[in-house]
Amino acid sequence: MINTEHIRTLFLDIYKDWLNKTYVLETNTLEIINCSFLADKTTIFGKINKEYVKKEANWYLSKSLNINDLAEPIPKIWKEISGKYGEINSNYGWCIFSHENYNQFQNAIDKLLDNKHTRQSVMIYNRPNMHKDATRWGMNDFICTYAAQLFIRNNILYYLVYMRSNDAIYGYKNDRYWHNLVFDMALDVLKSRYPNLKKGDLFWNVGSLHIYPRHFYILEKELKHVKNR
């Protein structure tokens, strides 16, 4: 299976094709659709901002649906998608830990405790009425993650992420940190029943994995770095 390094190389190749005018940016982005890979590295491009991802994870764990509860400075993207008073849908902690969204994390754990080999251990992040909820109160926040799924096979726990959309520069690294955190939490809980359970692979499945034009300078730097090696 392809991994994050393959995805990085593929984006650089697509960018070179765009520079050579052999690739058309129909959506004004570089894009890979129906993209599935082993999320074996914390980033595809750049380094992870440990201070920020920990801050965001703590906000997720608070289950707050308002960006004003996120410690300053609040990233521009959160301000752009939130409602008039800071309302959002995409607090991932609320999505899987809240009673209002039917305790998705606990449901997934219970399925595995009941049947070690189940295929029903799913945490559902999104919901059918998101088409309307995405724009309520002035928001522009259609939750990116559809679901996460857990499997136990041969005493190894696997974690699968399913997303409709993911920014390969910043979105991937921030979302991966969160999902890996939940992965570890699930492993800790399940070890109470299965003490020899081991952590397996984290898989990433995305409808649209993309890079915006405002981040093309990062690709340019990467190409120069490769050329000068």
PyMOL CGO cylinders between C-alpha atoms (Angstrom):
from pymol import cmd
from pymol.cgo import CYLINDER

trace = [
    CYLINDER, 0.00, 0.00, 0.00, 1.21, 3.52, -0.72, 0.3, 1, 1, 1, 1, 1, 1,
    CYLINDER, 1.21, 3.52, -0.72, 2.29, 5.69, 2.23, 0.3, 1, 1, 1, 1, 1, 1,
    CYLINDER, 2.29, 5.69, 2.23, 2.75, 9.38, 2.99, 0.3, 1, 1, 1, 1, 1, 1,
    CYLINDER, 2.75, 9.38, 2.99, 6.05, 9.56, 1.09, 0.3, 1, 1, 1, 1, 1, 1,
    CYLINDER, 6.05, 9.56, 1.09, 4.33, 8.29, -2.04, 0.3, 1, 1, 1, 1, 1, 1,
    CYLINDER, 4.33, 8.29, -2.04, 1.63, 10.96, -1.63, 0.3, 1, 1, 1, 1, 1, 1,
    CYLINDER, 1.63, 10.96, -1.63, 4.28, 13.66, -1.17, 0.3, 1, 1, 1, 1, 1, 1,
    CYLINDER, 4.28, 13.66, -1.17, 6.08, 12.56, -4.34, 0.3, 1, 1, 1, 1, 1, 1,
    CYLINDER, 6.08, 12.56, -4.34, 2.83, 12.39, -6.29, 0.3, 1, 1, 1, 1, 1, 1,
    CYLINDER, 2.83, 12.39, -6.29, 1.91, 15.96, -5.35, 0.3, 1, 1, 1, 1, 1, 1,
    CYLINDER, 1.91, 15.96, -5.35, 5.36, 17.19, -6.39, 0.3, 1, 1, 1, 1, 1, 1,
    CYLINDER, 5.36, 17.19, -6.39, 4.96, 15.42, -9.75, 0.3, 1, 1, 1, 1, 1, 1,
    CYLINDER, 4.96, 15.42, -9.75, 1.50, 16.95, -10.26, 0.3, 1, 1, 1, 1, 1, 1,
    CYLINDER, 1.50, 16.95, -10.26, 2.90, 20.38, -9.42, 0.3, 1, 1, 1, 1, 1, 1,
    CYLINDER, 2.90, 20.38, -9.42, 5.70, 19.94, -11.96, 0.3, 1, 1, 1, 1, 1, 1,
    CYLINDER, 5.70, 19.94, -11.96, 3.13, 18.94, -14.57, 0.3, 1, 1, 1, 1, 1, 1,
    CYLINDER, 3.13, 18.94, -14.57, 1.18, 22.10, -13.75, 0.3, 1, 1, 1, 1, 1, 1,
    CYLINDER, 1.18, 22.10, -13.75, 4.32, 24.21, -14.16, 0.3, 1, 1, 1, 1, 1, 1,
    CYLINDER, 4.32, 24.21, -14.16, 4.91, 22.52, -17.50, 0.3, 1, 1, 1, 1, 1, 1,
    CYLINDER, 4.91, 22.52, -17.50, 1.30, 23.28, -18.48, 0.3, 1, 1, 1, 1, 1, 1,
    CYLINDER, 1.30, 23.28, -18.48, 0.38, 19.62, -18.84, 0.3, 1, 1, 1, 1, 1, 1,
    CYLINDER, 0.38, 19.62, -18.84, -1.98, 19.64, -15.85, 0.3, 1, 1, 1, 1, 1, 1,
    CYLINDER, -1.98, 19.64, -15.85, -5.08, 21.82, -15.68, 0.3, 1, 1, 1, 1, 1, 1,
    CYLINDER, -5.08, 21.82, -15.68, -6.27, 23.23, -12.33, 0.3, 1, 1, 1, 1, 1, 1,
    CYLINDER, -6.27, 23.23, -12.33, -10.01, 22.88, -12.91, 0.3, 1, 1, 1, 1, 1, 1,
    CYLINDER, -10.01, 22.88, -12.91, -10.75, 23.48, -9.23, 0.3, 1, 1, 1, 1, 1, 1,
    CYLINDER, -10.75, 23.48, -9.23, -7.88, 25.95, -8.69, 0.3, 1, 1, 1, 1, 1, 1,
    CYLINDER, -7.88, 25.95, -8.69, -6.11, 23.34, -6.55, 0.3, 1, 1, 1, 1, 1, 1,
    CYLINDER, -6.11, 23.34, -6.55, -3.81, 20.37, -6.93, 0.3, 1, 1, 1, 1, 1, 1,
    CYLINDER, -3.81, 20.37, -6.93, -6.02, 17.41, -6.14, 0.3, 1, 1, 1, 1, 1, 1,
    CYLINDER, -6.02, 17.41, -6.14, -5.98, 13.65, -5.74, 0.3, 1, 1, 1, 1, 1, 1,
    CYLINDER, -5.98, 13.65, -5.74, -9.45, 12.14, -5.59, 0.3, 1, 1, 1, 1, 1, 1,
    CYLINDER, -9.45, 12.14, -5.59, -10.31, 8.79, -4.01, 0.3, 1, 1, 1, 1, 1, 1,
    CYLINDER, -10.31, 8.79, -4.01, -7.00, 8.80, -2.18, 0.3, 1, 1, 1, 1, 1, 1,
    CYLINDER, -7.00, 8.80, -2.18, -6.11, 5.97, 0.21, 0.3, 1, 1, 1, 1, 1, 1,
    CYLINDER, -6.11, 5.97, 0.21, -2.76, 5.51, 1.92, 0.3, 1, 1, 1, 1, 1, 1,
    CYLINDER, -2.76, 5.51, 1.92, -0.96, 4.35, 5.03, 0.3, 1, 1, 1, 1, 1, 1,
    CYLINDER, -0.96, 4.35, 5.03, -0.66, 7.38, 7.31, 0.3, 1, 1, 1, 1, 1, 1,
    CYLINDER, -0.66, 7.38, 7.31, 2.75, 6.30, 8.56, 0.3, 1, 1, 1, 1, 1, 1,
    CYLINDER, 2.75, 6.30, 8.56, 4.14, 9.82, 9.04, 0.3, 1, 1, 1, 1, 1, 1,
    CYLINDER, 4.14, 9.82, 9.04, 2.83, 12.78, 11.00, 0.3, 1, 1, 1, 1, 1, 1,
    CYLINDER, 2.83, 12.78, 11.00, 3.00, 15.11, 7.99, 0.3, 1, 1, 1, 1, 1, 1,
    CYLINDER, 3.00, 15.11, 7.99, 3.05, 15.03, 4.21, 0.3, 1, 1, 1, 1, 1, 1,
    CYLINDER, 3.05, 15.03, 4.21, 4.81, 18.39, 3.92, 0.3, 1, 1, 1, 1, 1, 1,
    CYLINDER, 4.81, 18.39, 3.92, 6.52, 20.45, 6.59, 0.3, 1, 1, 1, 1, 1, 1,
    CYLINDER, 6.52, 20.45, 6.59, 6.69, 19.85, 10.32, 0.3, 1, 1, 1, 1, 1, 1,
    CYLINDER, 6.69, 19.85, 10.32, 3.99, 19.44, 12.88, 0.3, 1, 1, 1, 1, 1, 1,
    CYLINDER, 3.99, 19.44, 12.88, 3.27, 22.38, 15.18, 0.3, 1, 1, 1, 1, 1, 1,
    CYLINDER, 3.27, 22.38, 15.18, 3.21, 20.47, 18.47, 0.3, 1, 1, 1, 1, 1, 1,
    CYLINDER, 3.21, 20.47, 18.47, 1.99, 23.43, 20.48, 0.3, 1, 1, 1, 1, 1, 1,
    CYLINDER, 1.99, 23.43, 20.48, -0.97, 24.04, 18.19, 0.3, 1, 1, 1, 1, 1, 1,
    CYLINDER, -0.97, 24.04, 18.19, -2.10, 20.44, 17.70, 0.3, 1, 1, 1, 1, 1, 1,
    CYLINDER, -2.10, 20.44, 17.70, -2.09, 19.88, 21.47, 0.3, 1, 1, 1, 1, 1, 1,
    CYLINDER, -2.09, 19.88, 21.47, -4.10, 23.08, 21.95, 0.3, 1, 1, 1, 1, 1, 1,
    CYLINDER, -4.10, 23.08, 21.95, -6.60, 22.03, 19.29, 0.3, 1, 1, 1, 1, 1, 1,
    CYLINDER, -6.60, 22.03, 19.29, -6.89, 18.53, 20.75, 0.3, 1, 1, 1, 1, 1, 1,
    CYLINDER, -6.89, 18.53, 20.75, -7.63, 19.96, 24.20, 0.3, 1, 1, 1, 1, 1, 1,
    CYLINDER, -7.63, 19.96, 24.20, -10.36, 22.11, 22.67, 0.3, 1, 1, 1, 1, 1, 1,
    CYLINDER, -10.36, 22.11, 22.67, -11.79, 19.06, 20.93, 0.3, 1, 1, 1, 1, 1, 1,
    CYLINDER, -11.79, 19.06, 20.93, -11.79, 17.17, 24.22, 0.3, 1, 1, 1, 1, 1, 1,
    CYLINDER, -11.79, 17.17, 24.22, -13.73, 20.04, 25.81, 0.3, 1, 1, 1, 1, 1, 1,
    CYLINDER, -13.73, 20.04, 25.81, -16.51, 19.34, 23.24, 0.3, 1, 1, 1, 1, 1, 1,
    CYLINDER, -16.51, 19.34, 23.24, -17.09, 23.08, 22.80, 0.3, 1, 1, 1, 1, 1, 1,
    CYLINDER, -17.09, 23.08, 22.80, -18.96, 24.09, 19.65, 0.3, 1, 1, 1, 1, 1, 1,
    CYLINDER, -18.96, 24.09, 19.65, -17.55, 27.63, 19.70, 0.3, 1, 1, 1, 1, 1, 1,
    CYLINDER, -17.55, 27.63, 19.70, -14.14, 28.72, 18.48, 0.3, 1, 1, 1, 1, 1, 1,
    CYLINDER, -14.14, 28.72, 18.48, -13.96, 31.41, 21.16, 0.3, 1, 1, 1, 1, 1, 1,
    CYLINDER, -13.96, 31.41, 21.16, -13.19, 28.61, 23.60, 0.3, 1, 1, 1, 1, 1, 1,
    CYLINDER, -13.19, 28.61, 23.60, -10.06, 27.76, 21.59, 0.3, 1, 1, 1, 1, 1, 1,
    CYLINDER, -10.06, 27.76, 21.59, -7.02, 29.41, 23.15, 0.3, 1, 1, 1, 1, 1, 1,
    CYLINDER, -7.02, 29.41, 23.15, -5.59, 32.38, 21.28, 0.3, 1, 1, 1, 1, 1, 1,
    CYLINDER, -5.59, 32.38, 21.28, -4.38, 32.86, 18.68, 0.3, 1, 1, 1, 1, 1, 1,
    CYLINDER, -4.38, 32.86, 18.68, -7.32, 31.34, 16.82, 0.3, 1, 1, 1, 1, 1, 1,
    CYLINDER, -7.32, 31.34, 16.82, -6.32, 30.18, 13.31, 0.3, 1, 1, 1, 1, 1, 1,
    CYLINDER, -6.32, 30.18, 13.31, -7.77, 32.15, 10.41, 0.3, 1, 1, 1, 1, 1, 1,
    CYLINDER, -7.77, 32.15, 10.41, -9.49, 29.10, 8.94, 0.3, 1, 1, 1, 1, 1, 1,
    CYLINDER, -9.49, 29.10, 8.94, -11.60, 28.61, 12.08, 0.3, 1, 1, 1, 1, 1, 1,
    CYLINDER, -11.60, 28.61, 12.08, -12.69, 32.24, 11.96, 0.3, 1, 1, 1, 1, 1, 1,
    CYLINDER, -12.69, 32.24, 11.96, -13.60, 31.93, 8.28, 0.3, 1, 1, 1, 1, 1, 1,
    CYLINDER, -13.60, 31.93, 8.28, -15.89, 28.93, 8.72, 0.3, 1, 1, 1, 1, 1, 1,
    CYLINDER, -15.89, 28.93, 8.72, -17.52, 29.83, 12.04, 0.3, 1, 1, 1, 1, 1, 1,
    CYLINDER, -17.52, 29.83, 12.04, -20.85, 31.57, 12.58, 0.3, 1, 1, 1, 1, 1, 1,
    CYLINDER, -20.85, 31.57, 12.58, -21.39, 35.14, 13.68, 0.3, 1, 1, 1, 1, 1, 1,
    CYLINDER, -21.39, 35.14, 13.68, -20.67, 34.39, 17.32, 0.3, 1, 1, 1, 1, 1, 1,
    CYLINDER, -20.67, 34.39, 17.32, -18.06, 31.68, 16.74, 0.3, 1, 1, 1, 1, 1, 1,
    CYLINDER, -18.06, 31.68, 16.74, -20.39, 28.69, 16.31, 0.3, 1, 1, 1, 1, 1, 1,
    CYLINDER, -20.39, 28.69, 16.31, -18.98, 25.62, 14.49, 0.3, 1, 1, 1, 1, 1, 1,
    CYLINDER, -18.98, 25.62, 14.49, -19.89, 22.01, 13.76, 0.3, 1, 1, 1, 1, 1, 1,
    CYLINDER, -19.89, 22.01, 13.76, -16.40, 20.53, 13.49, 0.3, 1, 1, 1, 1, 1, 1,
    CYLINDER, -16.40, 20.53, 13.49, -15.38, 19.98, 17.07, 0.3, 1, 1, 1, 1, 1, 1,
    CYLINDER, -15.38, 19.98, 17.07, -14.23, 16.41, 16.62, 0.3, 1, 1, 1, 1, 1, 1,
    CYLINDER, -14.23, 16.41, 16.62, -14.36, 15.70, 20.34, 0.3, 1, 1, 1, 1, 1, 1,
    CYLINDER, -14.36, 15.70, 20.34, -18.03, 16.68, 20.40, 0.3, 1, 1, 1, 1, 1, 1,
    CYLINDER, -18.03, 16.68, 20.40, -18.63, 14.45, 17.38, 0.3, 1, 1, 1, 1, 1, 1,
    CYLINDER, -18.63, 14.45, 17.38, -17.44, 11.27, 19.09, 0.3, 1, 1, 1, 1, 1, 1,
    CYLINDER, -17.44, 11.27, 19.09, -17.61, 11.88, 22.84, 0.3, 1, 1, 1, 1, 1, 1,
    CYLINDER, -17.61, 11.88, 22.84, -20.85, 13.82, 23.31, 0.3, 1, 1, 1, 1, 1, 1,
    CYLINDER, -20.85, 13.82, 23.31, -24.17, 12.36, 24.38, 0.3, 1, 1, 1, 1, 1, 1,
    CYLINDER, -24.17, 12.36, 24.38, -25.83, 14.70, 21.84, 0.3, 1, 1, 1, 1, 1, 1,
    CYLINDER, -25.83, 14.70, 21.84, -24.08, 12.83, 19.02, 0.3, 1, 1, 1, 1, 1, 1,
    CYLINDER, -24.08, 12.83, 19.02, -24.86, 9.42, 20.52, 0.3, 1, 1, 1, 1, 1, 1,
    CYLINDER, -24.86, 9.42, 20.52, -21.51, 8.57, 22.19, 0.3, 1, 1, 1, 1, 1, 1,
    CYLINDER, -21.51, 8.57, 22.19, -19.74, 7.43, 19.05, 0.3, 1, 1, 1, 1, 1, 1,
    CYLINDER, -19.74, 7.43, 19.05, -16.44, 6.52, 20.73, 0.3, 1, 1, 1, 1, 1, 1,
    CYLINDER, -16.44, 6.52, 20.73, -18.10, 4.39, 23.39, 0.3, 1, 1, 1, 1, 1, 1,
    CYLINDER, -18.10, 4.39, 23.39, -20.31, 2.72, 20.79, 0.3, 1, 1, 1, 1, 1, 1,
    CYLINDER, -20.31, 2.72, 20.79, -17.24, 1.69, 18.79, 0.3, 1, 1, 1, 1, 1, 1,
    CYLINDER, -17.24, 1.69, 18.79, -15.50, 0.37, 21.90, 0.3, 1, 1, 1, 1, 1, 1,
    CYLINDER, -15.50, 0.37, 21.90, -18.59, -1.55, 23.04, 0.3, 1, 1, 1, 1, 1, 1,
    CYLINDER, -18.59, -1.55, 23.04, -18.84, -3.27, 19.67, 0.3, 1, 1, 1, 1, 1, 1,
    CYLINDER, -18.84, -3.27, 19.67, -15.27, -4.58, 20.00, 0.3, 1, 1, 1, 1, 1, 1,
    CYLINDER, -15.27, -4.58, 20.00, -15.76, -5.61, 23.61, 0.3, 1, 1, 1, 1, 1, 1,
    CYLINDER, -15.76, -5.61, 23.61, -18.83, -7.56, 22.58, 0.3, 1, 1, 1, 1, 1, 1,
    CYLINDER, -18.83, -7.56, 22.58, -17.24, -9.10, 19.47, 0.3, 1, 1, 1, 1, 1, 1,
    CYLINDER, -17.24, -9.10, 19.47, -13.49, -8.91, 18.93, 0.3, 1, 1, 1, 1, 1, 1,
    CYLINDER, -13.49, -8.91, 18.93, -13.86, -9.47, 15.19, 0.3, 1, 1, 1, 1, 1, 1,
    CYLINDER, -13.86, -9.47, 15.19, -16.75, -7.10, 14.52, 0.3, 1, 1, 1, 1, 1, 1,
    CYLINDER, -16.75, -7.10, 14.52, -16.97, -4.88, 11.45, 0.3, 1, 1, 1, 1, 1, 1,
    CYLINDER, -16.97, -4.88, 11.45, -19.38, -2.51, 13.22, 0.3, 1, 1, 1, 1, 1, 1,
    CYLINDER, -19.38, -2.51, 13.22, -16.88, -0.60, 15.37, 0.3, 1, 1, 1, 1, 1, 1,
    CYLINDER, -16.88, -0.60, 15.37, -17.52, 2.78, 13.76, 0.3, 1, 1, 1, 1, 1, 1,
    CYLINDER, -17.52, 2.78, 13.76, -17.39, 6.35, 15.07, 0.3, 1, 1, 1, 1, 1, 1,
    CYLINDER, -17.39, 6.35, 15.07, -19.73, 8.45, 12.91, 0.3, 1, 1, 1, 1, 1, 1,
    CYLINDER, -19.73, 8.45, 12.91, -18.66, 12.10, 12.76, 0.3, 1, 1, 1, 1, 1, 1,
    CYLINDER, -18.66, 12.10, 12.76, -21.03, 13.42, 10.14, 0.3, 1, 1, 1, 1, 1, 1,
    CYLINDER, -21.03, 13.42, 10.14, -24.83, 13.35, 9.88, 0.3, 1, 1, 1, 1, 1, 1,
    CYLINDER, -24.83, 13.35, 9.88, -27.48, 13.53, 7.14, 0.3, 1, 1, 1, 1, 1, 1,
    CYLINDER, -27.48, 13.53, 7.14, -28.62, 17.06, 8.02, 0.3, 1, 1, 1, 1, 1, 1,
    CYLINDER, -28.62, 17.06, 8.02, -25.10, 18.45, 7.58, 0.3, 1, 1, 1, 1, 1, 1,
    CYLINDER, -25.10, 18.45, 7.58, -26.22, 19.81, 4.20, 0.3, 1, 1, 1, 1, 1, 1,
    CYLINDER, -26.22, 19.81, 4.20, -28.32, 22.31, 6.15, 0.3, 1, 1, 1, 1, 1, 1,
    CYLINDER, -28.32, 22.31, 6.15, -26.32, 22.54, 9.37, 0.3, 1, 1, 1, 1, 1, 1,
    CYLINDER, -26.32, 22.54, 9.37, -23.18, 23.51, 7.46, 0.3, 1, 1, 1, 1, 1, 1,
    CYLINDER, -23.18, 23.51, 7.46, -24.55, 27.00, 6.76, 0.3, 1, 1, 1, 1, 1, 1,
    CYLINDER, -24.55, 27.00, 6.76, -26.74, 27.67, 9.79, 0.3, 1, 1, 1, 1, 1, 1,
    CYLINDER, -26.74, 27.67, 9.79, -26.00, 30.81, 11.82, 0.3, 1, 1, 1, 1, 1, 1,
    CYLINDER, -26.00, 30.81, 11.82, -23.69, 32.10, 9.11, 0.3, 1, 1, 1, 1, 1, 1,
    CYLINDER, -23.69, 32.10, 9.11, -21.33, 29.13, 9.21, 0.3, 1, 1, 1, 1, 1, 1,
    CYLINDER, -21.33, 29.13, 9.21, -19.48, 27.52, 6.33, 0.3, 1, 1, 1, 1, 1, 1,
    CYLINDER, -19.48, 27.52, 6.33, -18.57, 24.34, 8.16, 0.3, 1, 1, 1, 1, 1, 1,
    CYLINDER, -18.57, 24.34, 8.16, -19.38, 21.02, 6.50, 0.3, 1, 1, 1, 1, 1, 1,
    CYLINDER, -19.38, 21.02, 6.50, -17.60, 18.47, 8.70, 0.3, 1, 1, 1, 1, 1, 1,
    CYLINDER, -17.60, 18.47, 8.70, -14.64, 16.94, 6.80, 0.3, 1, 1, 1, 1, 1, 1,
    CYLINDER, -14.64, 16.94, 6.80, -14.43, 13.57, 8.57, 0.3, 1, 1, 1, 1, 1, 1,
    CYLINDER, -14.43, 13.57, 8.57, -17.22, 11.13, 7.79, 0.3, 1, 1, 1, 1, 1, 1,
    CYLINDER, -17.22, 11.13, 7.79, -16.17, 8.40, 10.19, 0.3, 1, 1, 1, 1, 1, 1,
    CYLINDER, -16.17, 8.40, 10.19, -13.40, 6.38, 11.79, 0.3, 1, 1, 1, 1, 1, 1,
    CYLINDER, -13.40, 6.38, 11.79, -13.41, 2.60, 12.07, 0.3, 1, 1, 1, 1, 1, 1,
    CYLINDER, -13.41, 2.60, 12.07, -11.60, 0.14, 14.31, 0.3, 1, 1, 1, 1, 1, 1,
    CYLINDER, -11.60, 0.14, 14.31, -10.65, -3.44, 13.55, 0.3, 1, 1, 1, 1, 1, 1,
    CYLINDER, -10.65, -3.44, 13.55, -8.96, -6.09, 15.64, 0.3, 1, 1, 1, 1, 1, 1,
    CYLINDER, -8.96, -6.09, 15.64, -7.24, -8.73, 13.56, 0.3, 1, 1, 1, 1, 1, 1,
    CYLINDER, -7.24, -8.73, 13.56, -4.64, -11.20, 14.85, 0.3, 1, 1, 1, 1, 1, 1,
    CYLINDER, -4.64, -11.20, 14.85, -4.58, -9.30, 18.15, 0.3, 1, 1, 1, 1, 1, 1,
    CYLINDER, -4.58, -9.30, 18.15, -3.64, -6.04, 16.39, 0.3, 1, 1, 1, 1, 1, 1,
    CYLINDER, -3.64, -6.04, 16.39, -5.82, -2.92, 16.52, 0.3, 1, 1, 1, 1, 1, 1,
    CYLINDER, -5.82, -2.92, 16.52, -6.19, -1.00, 13.24, 0.3, 1, 1, 1, 1, 1, 1,
    CYLINDER, -6.19, -1.00, 13.24, -7.66, 2.47, 12.79, 0.3, 1, 1, 1, 1, 1, 1,
    CYLINDER, -7.66, 2.47, 12.79, -9.21, 3.71, 9.53, 0.3, 1, 1, 1, 1, 1, 1,
    CYLINDER, -9.21, 3.71, 9.53, -10.11, 7.33, 8.78, 0.3, 1, 1, 1, 1, 1, 1,
    CYLINDER, -10.11, 7.33, 8.78, -12.70, 8.27, 6.14, 0.3, 1, 1, 1, 1, 1, 1,
    CYLINDER, -12.70, 8.27, 6.14, -12.84, 11.90, 4.99, 0.3, 1, 1, 1, 1, 1, 1,
    CYLINDER, -12.84, 11.90, 4.99, -14.74, 13.79, 2.31, 0.3, 1, 1, 1, 1, 1, 1,
    CYLINDER, -14.74, 13.79, 2.31, -12.02, 16.47, 2.04, 0.3, 1, 1, 1, 1, 1, 1,
    CYLINDER, -12.02, 16.47, 2.04, -8.53, 17.09, 3.44, 0.3, 1, 1, 1, 1, 1, 1,
    CYLINDER, -8.53, 17.09, 3.44, -5.93, 19.82, 2.92, 0.3, 1, 1, 1, 1, 1, 1,
    CYLINDER, -5.93, 19.82, 2.92, -2.61, 18.01, 2.47, 0.3, 1, 1, 1, 1, 1, 1,
    CYLINDER, -2.61, 18.01, 2.47, -0.52, 20.83, 3.93, 0.3, 1, 1, 1, 1, 1, 1,
    CYLINDER, -0.52, 20.83, 3.93, -2.14, 21.72, 7.25, 0.3, 1, 1, 1, 1, 1, 1,
    CYLINDER, -2.14, 21.72, 7.25, -5.33, 19.70, 7.45, 0.3, 1, 1, 1, 1, 1, 1,
    CYLINDER, -5.33, 19.70, 7.45, -3.65, 16.31, 7.27, 0.3, 1, 1, 1, 1, 1, 1,
    CYLINDER, -3.65, 16.31, 7.27, -1.09, 16.95, 9.99, 0.3, 1, 1, 1, 1, 1, 1,
    CYLINDER, -1.09, 16.95, 9.99, -3.65, 18.42, 12.41, 0.3, 1, 1, 1, 1, 1, 1,
    CYLINDER, -3.65, 18.42, 12.41, -6.29, 15.77, 11.73, 0.3, 1, 1, 1, 1, 1, 1,
    CYLINDER, -6.29, 15.77, 11.73, -3.77, 12.94, 11.91, 0.3, 1, 1, 1, 1, 1, 1,
    CYLINDER, -3.77, 12.94, 11.91, -2.65, 14.09, 15.34, 0.3, 1, 1, 1, 1, 1, 1,
    CYLINDER, -2.65, 14.09, 15.34, -6.24, 13.95, 16.54, 0.3, 1, 1, 1, 1, 1, 1,
    CYLINDER, -6.24, 13.95, 16.54, -7.04, 10.56, 15.06, 0.3, 1, 1, 1, 1, 1, 1,
    CYLINDER, -7.04, 10.56, 15.06, -3.82, 9.07, 16.38, 0.3, 1, 1, 1, 1, 1, 1,
    CYLINDER, -3.82, 9.07, 16.38, -4.73, 10.42, 19.82, 0.3, 1, 1, 1, 1, 1, 1,
    CYLINDER, -4.73, 10.42, 19.82, -8.14, 8.70, 19.63, 0.3, 1, 1, 1, 1, 1, 1,
    CYLINDER, -8.14, 8.70, 19.63, -6.39, 5.57, 18.34, 0.3, 1, 1, 1, 1, 1, 1,
    CYLINDER, -6.39, 5.57, 18.34, -4.23, 5.51, 21.50, 0.3, 1, 1, 1, 1, 1, 1,
    CYLINDER, -4.23, 5.51, 21.50, -7.25, 6.14, 23.70, 0.3, 1, 1, 1, 1, 1, 1,
    CYLINDER, -7.25, 6.14, 23.70, -9.11, 3.23, 22.13, 0.3, 1, 1, 1, 1, 1, 1,
    CYLINDER, -9.11, 3.23, 22.13, -6.09, 0.96, 22.55, 0.3, 1, 1, 1, 1, 1, 1,
    CYLINDER, -6.09, 0.96, 22.55, -5.81, 1.82, 26.24, 0.3, 1, 1, 1, 1, 1, 1,
    CYLINDER, -5.81, 1.82, 26.24, -9.49, 1.08, 26.88, 0.3, 1, 1, 1, 1, 1, 1,
    CYLINDER, -9.49, 1.08, 26.88, -9.52, -2.17, 24.90, 0.3, 1, 1, 1, 1, 1, 1,
    CYLINDER, -9.52, -2.17, 24.90, -6.45, -3.50, 26.68, 0.3, 1, 1, 1, 1, 1, 1,
    CYLINDER, -6.45, -3.50, 26.68, -8.59, -3.92, 29.79, 0.3, 1, 1, 1, 1, 1, 1,
    CYLINDER, -8.59, -3.92, 29.79, -10.30, -6.79, 27.94, 0.3, 1, 1, 1, 1, 1, 1,
    CYLINDER, -10.30, -6.79, 27.94, -7.50, -7.74, 25.55, 0.3, 1, 1, 1, 1, 1, 1,
    CYLINDER, -7.50, -7.74, 25.55, -4.24, -7.17, 27.48, 0.3, 1, 1, 1, 1, 1, 1,
    CYLINDER, -4.24, -7.17, 27.48, -1.99, -8.43, 24.67, 0.3, 1, 1, 1, 1, 1, 1,
    CYLINDER, -1.99, -8.43, 24.67, -3.54, -6.13, 22.07, 0.3, 1, 1, 1, 1, 1, 1,
    CYLINDER, -3.54, -6.13, 22.07, -0.99, -4.22, 20.01, 0.3, 1, 1, 1, 1, 1, 1,
    CYLINDER, -0.99, -4.22, 20.01, -1.24, -0.99, 18.04, 0.3, 1, 1, 1, 1, 1, 1,
    CYLINDER, -1.24, -0.99, 18.04, -1.36, -1.50, 14.30, 0.3, 1, 1, 1, 1, 1, 1,
    CYLINDER, -1.36, -1.50, 14.30, -1.54, 0.80, 11.29, 0.3, 1, 1, 1, 1, 1, 1,
    CYLINDER, -1.54, 0.80, 11.29, -3.42, 4.05, 10.80, 0.3, 1, 1, 1, 1, 1, 1,
    CYLINDER, -3.42, 4.05, 10.80, -5.03, 4.24, 7.35, 0.3, 1, 1, 1, 1, 1, 1,
    CYLINDER, -5.03, 4.24, 7.35, -6.21, 7.41, 5.57, 0.3, 1, 1, 1, 1, 1, 1,
    CYLINDER, -6.21, 7.41, 5.57, -9.05, 7.47, 3.02, 0.3, 1, 1, 1, 1, 1, 1,
    CYLINDER, -9.05, 7.47, 3.02, -10.03, 10.81, 1.44, 0.3, 1, 1, 1, 1, 1, 1,
    CYLINDER, -10.03, 10.81, 1.44, -12.48, 11.81, -1.25, 0.3, 1, 1, 1, 1, 1, 1,
    CYLINDER, -12.48, 11.81, -1.25, -10.38, 14.89, -2.11, 0.3, 1, 1, 1, 1, 1, 1,
    CYLINDER, -10.38, 14.89, -2.11, -6.83, 15.34, -0.86, 0.3, 1, 1, 1, 1, 1, 1,
    CYLINDER, -6.83, 15.34, -0.86, -5.68, 18.71, -2.10, 0.3, 1, 1, 1, 1, 1, 1,
    CYLINDER, -5.68, 18.71, -2.10, -3.23, 21.62, -1.97, 0.3, 1, 1, 1, 1, 1, 1,
    CYLINDER, -3.23, 21.62, -1.97, -4.38, 25.21, -2.42, 0.3, 1, 1, 1, 1, 1, 1,
    CYLINDER, -4.38, 25.21, -2.42, -2.50, 27.70, -4.66, 0.3, 1, 1, 1, 1, 1, 1,
    CYLINDER, -2.50, 27.70, -4.66, -1.57, 29.77, -1.59, 0.3, 1, 1, 1, 1, 1, 1,
    CYLINDER, -1.57, 29.77, -1.59, 0.62, 26.86, -0.51, 0.3, 1, 1, 1, 1, 1, 1,
    CYLINDER, 0.62, 26.86, -0.51, 2.37, 26.28, -3.83, 0.3, 1, 1, 1, 1, 1, 1,
    CYLINDER, 2.37, 26.28, -3.83, 5.43, 28.09, -2.48, 0.3, 1, 1, 1, 1, 1, 1,
    CYLINDER, 5.43, 28.09, -2.48, 5.94, 25.11, -0.16, 0.3, 1, 1, 1, 1, 1, 1,
    CYLINDER, 5.94, 25.11, -0.16, 6.09, 22.78, -3.17, 0.3, 1, 1, 1, 1, 1, 1,
    CYLINDER, 6.09, 22.78, -3.17, 8.49, 25.15, -4.89, 0.3, 1, 1, 1, 1, 1, 1,
    CYLINDER, 8.49, 25.15, -4.89, 10.82, 25.01, -1.90, 0.3, 1, 1, 1, 1, 1, 1,
    CYLINDER, 10.82, 25.01, -1.90, 10.58, 21.23, -1.82, 0.3, 1, 1, 1, 1, 1, 1,
    CYLINDER, 10.58, 21.23, -1.82, 11.52, 20.96, -5.51, 0.3, 1, 1, 1, 1, 1, 1,
    CYLINDER, 11.52, 20.96, -5.51, 14.51, 23.24, -5.03, 0.3, 1, 1, 1, 1, 1, 1,
    CYLINDER, 14.51, 23.24, -5.03, 15.60, 21.19, -2.03, 0.3, 1, 1, 1, 1, 1, 1,
    CYLINDER, 15.60, 21.19, -2.03, 15.37, 17.96, -4.04, 0.3, 1, 1, 1, 1, 1, 1,
    CYLINDER, 15.37, 17.96, -4.04, 17.26, 19.52, -6.94, 0.3, 1, 1, 1, 1, 1, 1,
    CYLINDER, 17.26, 19.52, -6.94, 20.09, 20.74, -4.69, 0.3, 1, 1, 1, 1, 1, 1,
    CYLINDER, 20.09, 20.74, -4.69, 20.62, 17.45, -2.89, 0.3, 1, 1, 1, 1, 1, 1,
]
cmd.load_cgo(trace, "trace")
